[in-house]
Amino acid sequence: MDINFSVWIPRILGAIVLLGAFAALMYYSVRAAPETQDRRPRSNRTPGRTSALVETNRAEHLRIRSKLYYYAAHVTAVYDGDTCTVNVDMGLGIWKHNQTIRLWKVNTPEVRGPERAQGLEVRDFVRDYILGKDILLRTILDKRGEDQTGKFGRLLGEILVEDEAGELVNLNELLLAEGMAVPMDEGGSSVPATERSIQAPPDTAACPFCGQLRKIDSDTAIMEACLNCLDPARKW
């Protein structure tokens, strides 16, 4: 039987080329399948949700550690010795205007009623100290790490002012030291200084800014510096 190689050789080569192309197509299709599957929206996959939760917790932890409860602010009004109004610089060019601040754990005489004379004296002292000035506002956080408010929705905070030496002076503590205010407890009730001085401090207390337990010296009633949010040592 005669075989016409000039006819069959091109056919055989063509078949080999087609088989090779088919094999290559199948190979790359299998390799590409996992990559295609991985391109699904992350919200549809359990690992993605877990990863997002981890990132959220990490971001919240960093938010607290980076002390974002400190804000630059400008004092626009002082109502009395423990209440003022500020414009708060939130960062990135965003401002919160006309925010009322209630000084935390401090109570000064009222500017009306029987305490009026003393109240006006303390108010004028605070006005001279902070009105029209740039200050550092430290807000008080709740257990969730969110800004805490007191009565009438006033933001609770501490006001820190830079003195001539460049040191930060805590207005809340200054008013107590000068006898112009009495301390208040966590529930908002006034605590006479004499009563507070005879109270035995607890061994530990939660940090008012991040919730971390902080040791308290039983002799001096000084709460140690917070290692979590870096708040300095302070009087309990």
C-alpha positions as CSV (number, residue, x, y, z in Angstrom):
1,M,0.0,0.0,0.0
2,D,1.4,3.3,-1.0
3,I,1.4,6.1,1.6
4,N,1.3,9.7,0.4
5,F,3.5,11.3,3.1
6,S,3.1,14.7,1.5
7,V,-0.6,14.6,2.4
8,W,-0.5,12.9,5.9
9,I,2.5,14.7,7.4
10,P,0.7,18.2,7.5
11,R,-2.4,16.5,8.9
12,I,-0.4,14.8,11.7
13,L,1.4,18.0,12.6
14,G,-1.8,20.0,12.6
15,A,-3.4,17.4,15.0
16,I,-0.3,17.7,17.3
17,V,-0.6,21.5,17.3
18,L,-4.3,21.3,18.2
19,L,-3.7,18.9,21.0
20,G,-0.9,21.1,22.4
21,A,-3.1,24.1,22.3
22,F,-6.0,22.3,24.0
23,A,-3.7,21.0,26.8
24,A,-2.2,24.5,27.3
25,L,-5.7,25.9,27.6
26,M,-6.8,23.4,30.2
27,Y,-3.6,23.9,32.2
28,Y,-3.9,27.7,32.4
29,S,-7.7,27.4,33.2
30,V,-6.9,25.2,36.2
31,R,-4.2,27.6,37.5
32,A,-6.4,30.7,37.1
33,A,-9.4,29.2,38.9
34,P,-8.1,29.9,42.5
35,E,-7.2,33.5,41.6
36,T,-10.6,34.1,40.1
37,Q,-12.3,32.7,43.2
38,D,-10.1,34.9,45.5
39,R,-11.4,37.9,43.7
40,R,-14.8,37.5,45.2
41,P,-15.9,40.4,47.5
42,R,-14.2,39.9,50.9
43,S,-17.6,40.5,52.6
44,N,-18.8,37.2,51.2
45,R,-16.0,35.2,52.9
46,T,-15.7,34.4,56.6
47,P,-11.9,35.1,56.7
48,G,-12.6,38.5,55.3
49,R,-15.1,39.3,58.1
50,T,-12.7,38.1,60.7
51,S,-9.8,40.1,59.2
52,A,-12.0,43.3,59.2
53,L,-12.9,42.7,62.8
54,V,-9.3,42.4,63.8
55,E,-8.4,45.5,61.9
56,T,-11.3,47.4,63.7
57,N,-10.0,46.3,67.1
58,R,-6.5,47.3,66.2
59,A,-7.6,50.7,65.0
60,E,-9.6,51.3,68.2
61,H,-6.6,50.3,70.3
62,L,-4.3,52.6,68.3
63,R,-6.9,55.4,68.6
64,I,-6.8,55.3,72.4
65,R,-3.0,54.8,72.6
66,S,-2.4,57.8,70.3
67,K,-4.2,60.0,72.7
68,L,-6.8,61.3,70.2
69,Y,-8.8,62.6,73.1
70,Y,-6.4,65.5,73.1
71,Y,-7.6,68.4,70.9
72,A,-6.4,71.8,70.2
73,A,-9.1,74.3,70.9
74,H,-9.8,78.0,71.1
75,V,-11.9,79.4,74.0
76,T,-14.7,81.7,72.9
77,A,-16.7,82.2,76.1
78,V,-16.6,81.5,79.8
79,Y,-20.0,81.2,81.5
80,D,-18.7,80.5,85.0
81,G,-15.8,78.9,86.7
82,D,-16.4,75.4,85.5
83,T,-18.2,75.9,82.1
84,C,-16.8,77.4,78.9
85,T,-17.4,77.3,75.2
86,V,-14.7,76.4,72.7
87,N,-14.1,75.8,69.0
88,V,-12.4,72.4,68.7
89,D,-9.8,71.6,66.0
90,M,-10.7,68.0,65.0
91,G,-7.8,67.8,62.6
92,L,-7.6,67.7,58.8
93,G,-9.2,71.2,58.6
94,I,-12.4,70.1,60.4
95,W,-13.6,72.3,63.3
96,K,-16.4,71.8,65.8
97,H,-17.7,75.2,66.8
98,N,-19.5,76.3,70.0
99,Q,-18.8,73.1,72.0
100,T,-19.7,73.5,75.6
101,I,-17.1,72.1,78.0
102,R,-17.8,71.2,81.6
103,L,-14.7,70.9,83.7
104,W,-14.4,67.3,84.9
105,K,-14.7,66.5,88.7
106,V,-14.7,70.2,89.6
107,N,-17.5,72.4,91.0
108,T,-17.2,76.1,91.4
109,P,-19.6,78.6,93.0
110,E,-22.6,79.7,91.0
111,V,-22.8,83.1,89.4
112,R,-26.4,83.5,90.6
113,G,-28.0,83.2,94.0
114,P,-26.2,83.4,97.4
115,E,-22.8,82.4,95.8
116,R,-22.9,85.1,93.2
117,A,-20.0,87.3,94.6
118,Q,-17.7,84.3,94.9
119,G,-18.9,82.8,91.7
120,L,-18.1,86.0,89.7
121,E,-14.7,86.1,91.2
122,V,-13.9,82.6,90.1
123,R,-15.4,83.2,86.7
124,D,-13.3,86.3,86.2
125,F,-10.2,84.4,87.2
126,V,-11.0,81.7,84.6
127,R,-11.7,84.3,82.0
128,D,-8.4,86.0,82.5
129,Y,-6.7,82.6,82.3
130,I,-8.2,81.1,79.2
131,L,-10.7,83.4,77.4
132,G,-9.6,84.1,73.8
133,K,-6.7,81.7,74.1
134,D,-5.6,78.5,72.4
135,I,-5.7,75.6,74.9
136,L,-5.3,71.8,74.9
137,L,-8.5,70.0,75.6
138,R,-8.4,66.6,77.1
139,T,-11.8,64.9,77.0
140,I,-12.9,62.2,79.4
141,L,-13.7,58.8,77.8
142,D,-16.3,56.2,78.9
143,K,-15.6,52.5,79.0
144,R,-16.1,52.2,75.2
145,G,-13.4,54.8,74.6
146,E,-16.0,57.4,73.5
147,D,-16.2,61.0,74.7
148,Q,-18.3,61.3,77.9
149,T,-20.9,64.0,78.5
150,G,-22.4,65.2,81.8
151,K,-25.7,67.0,82.5
152,F,-27.3,68.9,79.6
153,G,-25.0,67.2,77.1
154,R,-21.9,69.2,78.0
155,L,-18.6,67.5,77.1
156,L,-16.6,66.6,80.2
157,G,-12.9,67.6,80.0
158,E,-9.7,69.0,81.4
159,I,-8.3,72.2,80.1
160,L,-4.5,72.5,79.8
161,V,-2.9,75.9,79.2
162,E,0.8,76.5,78.4
163,D,2.5,78.9,80.8
164,E,5.4,81.3,80.1
165,A,7.9,78.5,80.7
166,G,6.2,76.3,78.1
167,E,4.8,73.9,80.8
168,L,1.2,72.7,80.7
169,V,-1.0,73.8,83.6
170,N,-4.1,71.8,84.3
171,L,-6.9,74.4,85.0
172,N,-9.0,71.8,86.8
173,E,-6.3,71.0,89.3
174,L,-5.3,74.7,89.6
175,L,-8.8,75.7,90.7
176,L,-8.8,73.0,93.4
177,A,-5.3,74.0,94.5
178,E,-6.3,77.7,94.8
179,G,-9.4,76.8,96.8
180,M,-11.7,78.2,94.1
181,A,-13.4,74.8,93.5
182,V,-14.4,71.7,95.3
183,P,-13.9,68.2,93.9
184,M,-16.8,66.2,92.5
185,D,-17.2,62.4,92.5
186,E,-18.0,60.3,89.4
187,G,-21.7,60.7,90.0
188,G,-21.5,64.5,89.8
189,S,-21.9,65.2,93.6
190,S,-19.7,67.6,95.4
191,V,-17.2,66.1,97.8
192,P,-15.9,68.4,100.5
193,A,-12.1,68.5,100.6
194,T,-12.1,67.6,104.3
195,E,-14.2,64.5,103.6
196,R,-12.1,63.5,100.6
197,S,-8.8,63.9,102.5
198,I,-9.9,61.3,105.2
199,Q,-11.1,58.8,102.6
200,A,-8.8,55.8,102.2
201,P,-8.0,55.5,98.5
202,P,-8.5,52.1,96.8
203,D,-5.5,50.0,95.8
204,T,-6.4,50.5,92.1
205,A,-8.8,52.5,90.0
206,A,-9.7,52.5,86.3
207,C,-8.0,55.2,84.2
208,P,-10.6,57.8,83.2
209,F,-9.2,58.0,79.7
210,C,-8.8,54.4,78.6
211,G,-10.1,52.1,81.4
212,Q,-6.7,50.6,82.3
213,L,-6.3,49.7,86.0
214,R,-3.8,52.0,87.7
215,K,-2.2,51.6,91.1
216,I,-2.8,54.2,93.8
217,D,-0.3,55.0,96.5
218,S,-2.1,54.6,99.8
219,D,-0.1,57.3,101.5
220,T,-0.2,60.0,99.0
221,A,-3.4,59.0,97.1
222,I,-1.5,59.5,93.8
223,M,-2.6,57.4,90.9
224,E,0.4,56.1,88.9
225,A,1.0,57.2,85.3
226,C,-1.0,55.1,82.8
227,L,1.1,52.8,80.7
228,N,-1.6,52.4,78.2
229,C,-2.7,55.9,77.3
230,L,0.3,57.7,78.8
231,D,-1.8,59.9,81.1
232,P,0.6,61.3,83.8
233,A,0.4,60.5,87.5
234,R,-2.5,62.4,89.2
235,K,-4.3,62.9,92.4
236,W,-7.0,60.2,93.0
